[in-house]
Amino acid sequence: MRLVLFLPWWRAIIGRRAWIAVPVGALIAAVLALDPVLGPEDGFGTYLAYCSLLPLALLFRLGGAIDARRRDGLEIEEALRDPAGSLAPSAAILAAWSALAAGLAVCALPPLILSLAVEDFTTPALHPVHIKAQDTGAWTFDAGGAIPFGSALLLTFTWEQLPEAGAELHDGAGVLCPIQPGEIVRSPLRLEEARSGQFTRMVNEKARAAGAVLVRPLVRLEVPRPPLTAAPRLLGRQFMFAAPLLGLVLLLARRGRAGGALAALAAVALAGLLAFDPFEVPQLGKGPADLLARAVLALRAALPEVRGLAAVGRGFELRTGTSSPWMVTAWWLLGTLAVGFCFRWRKRP
């Protein structure tokens, strides 16, 4: 890729003041979000949410750059200089990806610097979970999707009488955990349980004989919270999530002839759909709006599961890093196909 093709796209996407706007924006986000007084619950996830505004801005910058080149007649010049129609899309997407990578790299610096000055957060986060009684003394738990490995289930029981020695909690694999009255039972999740987000726990005969009853409102998932030093990895996941969306903007604006702003809005809508993570399953009826919602949810089910790449905000640790390599590969394959469809695929004369 020649610089004479790459640099115009780079300048159009990042603008003239990106060299000061991105560092200042990252610093302001760090001041607002990484205040030690806020604590880990509202700090790191909020900072990641602020950083996610950068990929959104680049979607609109790319769309605006395509509109500007179209107004200036540069697309006609591209067709004359490059009959194969591959150089301009390649330069555009490489410029957009490099701008995204550079911006997120700058955003990774404040958490790393702060981690040198303050003690890193190590307190795990607690999240609710859906519970369904399976049988007497047995329960099925549903986290609504994959959760990070290293998570554990916290259970509290009430008793009709003091249990005999040997009261235990176990799962389908036979892993045993002793139960002591008055203590919270911590049951670590196996790798396959964390990947599926569904798991079963049951008490043995001695616990049932003592009248063990699960206190459902107190059941929680204990999820490890990433430290500040994990910022490069977490922002790298944002890059993996946003880069294919830039390919979608390029496809809609160049081949679909949509306006740059409209193409960016479509990409933002798709990003919101992919990141959609409700705690309660939507209850839909049979009205026209419900049918539209069902169609949207069907589209969501057909797309790769990449919530683990887009996890930001409060409670982000529940999903972060849970996307499987196969799903990430499928997501990037879709983005690559979007860029490939921008080529005209005609042989040079």
N, C-alpha and C positions, 0 to 999 in steps of 0.2 A: 504493500500500500504506500503510494507516494505521498509525501507531506503536502504537496500542492493540492491534493484532493482532501486530505484529512484535516488540515488546519482550518479551512473555512467552516467546516461543520463544527469543529471544536470551539472556535470563537463564537459562532452563532448560538451554540447550546449553553456555554458557560457564561457568556456575556462579558462585559468589561470589568466588572467589580466582584467577580466571584472570589478572587484572591483575598479579598477582605470580608466579603459577606459571609462565606462559609465558616471561617474561623471565628468571627464575631458571633454568628448564630450558634455555633457549638458552645462557645463560652457562655452566652446568655442562657442556653438550655441547661448547661451544667449548674449555673448559679440558681436557676429556678427549680431544678429537679434534684440535684445531688447535695442538697443541704443536709448535713448529718442530723439536724433536728427532725426532719421528716421521717427518718427511719427507712429501713430497707423496703417496707411495704409500698411506699409512695415514691421512692427515689429513683432507683435504677430503671424500673419499668417506664416511668414517666419520661426519663431522659431518652430511652429508646423510642418512645412515641414521638417525641420532638424530632429525633433524627429521621424518623420515617417520613417527615415532611419533605426532606431533600429528594428522595426518589419521586415523590408526587410532583414536586416542582420541575424536575427534569423531564417528566412526561410532557408537561405543557411547554417547556422550552424546546423540546424536540419537535412537537407539533407546530410551534411558532416558527421554528427555523425552516420547516418544510413549506409553510405558507409563504414566508418571505422569499424563498428561492422560486416558488411558483409565480409570485407577483413580478419578480425581476426577470422572468423568462429564462432562468438558468436550467430548468428542466429540458427546454428545447436544446440548449447548448450541450447538455449531458447526452441527449439522444444522438446528436451529431458526432460528438467526440468518442462516445462509447456505445456502439450499436448493440453490443451484448447486454447492456443495461445492468452490469454487475458492480461497476466501480463505485458509483454514487451511493447505492444502498450499503455496500460494505464500509465505505468511509463514514457514513452517517451512523451506523450501529456501533462501529468501533469508537467513534468519538463519544457517543452517548454512554457506552459502557465504561470507557476510561474516565469520563467525567464523574460517573456514579461511583466508581471505585475510589477515585481521588477524594471526593467529598466525604464518603463514609470513612476513609482512612483518617481524615482530619477529625471527624467526629469521635473516633476511637481514642484520641489523645487525652481529653479531659478526664475520663474515668481512670485511665492508667496513671495519670499524674496524681489524681486524688488518692488512689490506692497506696501511693508511696507516703502520703501524709497522714492518713487516718487508718484505723483498723478496719479491715474488710468485714463485710457482713457475712455471717455464717449461720444465722438463725433460719431454720427451715420455715416454709410457708404452710399454712393450713387451708385446705379447700373442702367444700362440701361434696357429697357424692350421693347418687341415687341408690336407694336400698329397696330390695324386694325380698319378702319372705319366701323361701323355697320350700321349707319343711319345718317341722318342730326342731328348733335349735340350729337351723341352717338359713343363711342369707346370701343373696346374690347382690353384688355391688357393681355399679356402672359409672365410670368416670366420663362417659361421653366421647371417648376417643383415647388414643395413645397418650401415655404420660411418661415422664422421664424415669429411666431406670435408677433405682436407689430410693424410690418413694416407698412409703409404708402406710398401712392402714391403722388408725387409732380407734380403738373400741372401748366403750365403757359399759359395764354390766351392773344390774341390780340383782339381789339375791333374796329368795324367800327364807333361806337358812344358810348357815355356814357350810360351805362345801367340804367334802372329804379331800384328803390329799390326793392329788392326781387329776384335778380338774384342768382340762386342756382345751385349746383352740387349735383346729387343724383345717387344712384345705384339701382339695381333691388329690394332691400329690402326697398327702400324708405328712406334711411338714407340721410339727407340733410346736405349740407355744403355751407355756403354763399360764394359768389364770389365777390371780390373787385378788380376793375381795378388797375393794377400796383402791385398787390401782388400775391405771389405764393400760390396756393391752396393746402393745405395739407389734404389728405383724408385717414384716417386710414383704414386698411384692417380688415375685420371681420375674425374670426377664420376659417370658412369654405373657405373663399377666400384665406387665406394664405396656407391652406392645399392643395388646388387645384392648386394654382399658376395662376389662370385665373380669371379675374374680369372685370366688365363692369361699365363704368361711363357715365353719360349723363347730359346735361345742360337743364334747364327748358325753358319754352316759352319766358320768359323775357330776358334771356341771348341770346337765338337764335335771338330774335328781334333786339338786339343790335349788332348782327354780331360777336358773340364770336367764335374765331378760335383757336383751340389748336395748340400750338407751339411744334411740335413733337420732334425736336432735344433736347429740354430742359426737356422732361419728364424723371423723374427718380424715382426709388424705394429708399425710405429711410429705411435702415435696421439697427437695433441696433447692435452695435459691442460689443462682449463679453469682459469683463474686464480681467485683468491679474489674478484675483482671481478665474476665471473660468477654470484655467489650469487643475486641477485634473479632472474636468468633461469632458473637451475636450479630454484629453489624455485617459480617460476611454473609450470614444467612439472609439479611435484608437484601444484600446484593443479589444473591441467588434467587430471591423472590421477585425482585423488581426488574432484573435484566430482561427476562422474556417479555415483560409488559412493554418495554421500549420497542421490541420487535413488533408487537401488535400495533403500536402507534404508527410505526413506519409502514406497516402493511395497509392499515386503514387510510392513512393520509396519502400515500403514493399510489397504491394500486386501487384502493377503494375510492379515491378522489374525494374523500371526506375532508372537511376543514380540520386544521391541526387541533383546535380546541375541542371539537367534537370527538376526534380520535382519542385525545387524552382523557376526556370524560368517560369514554367507553372503557379505556384501560383502567381508570380509577374504579369504575363500577365493577369490573371483573375482579380487581384486587379486593374490594370489599366483600364480594361474594366468596372468594377463596378464603378470606380471613374470618368469615362468619363462624362464630363459635358460641351458640346459645347454650345456657345451662339446661333450660327446659326445651323439649322437643315441640316445635310449633304445632298447635292444634288447629287444623284447617277444616272448613266445611265444604259445601258444594256450590257456593256462589261464584260469580265471575271473578271477583278479586281473589278468591281462594284458588280457583283454577290457574290464574296467573301465578300465584305464589307456588303452587305445585310445579308448574313448568320451570320456575326459577330454581326451586330446590332440586328438580330433576337434572337441570344443567349443572348445578353445584355437585351433585353426586357423580356426574360423568367426568368432571375435571379431576386432575390429580390432587391428592390430599397433601397440601403444603402449608397447613396451619402452623406447623413447627418452624417454618421459615419466617412467618409474618407475626409471630407472637411479640406483642409490645403492650405497654400500659400496665395497669394494676393486675396482678395475677398472671403475668406473662410466663412465669416459670412453670405453670401447669402444662403448657404445650411446647415450649421452646425445645428444639432439637429432636422432636418426635417424628418428623417426616422421614420416611424410609428412603434409602438411596434410589430405589426403583421409582418412587413417586417424583423425586427431584429430577431424575433423569428424564422421565416422561414430560415433566413441566418444561425442562430445557429443550427437549425435542420439539415441543409445540412452538416455543419461541424461535428456535432455529428454522423451523418450517415457515413461520411467518416472515422471517427475513428472506428466506429462499424464494418465496412467492413474489417478493418485490423485484426479482430479477426478470428480465424479459426472455432470457434463455434463447437468444438468437445468435447464430454464428456470425462472426466478423466477416465482412466482405473481403 
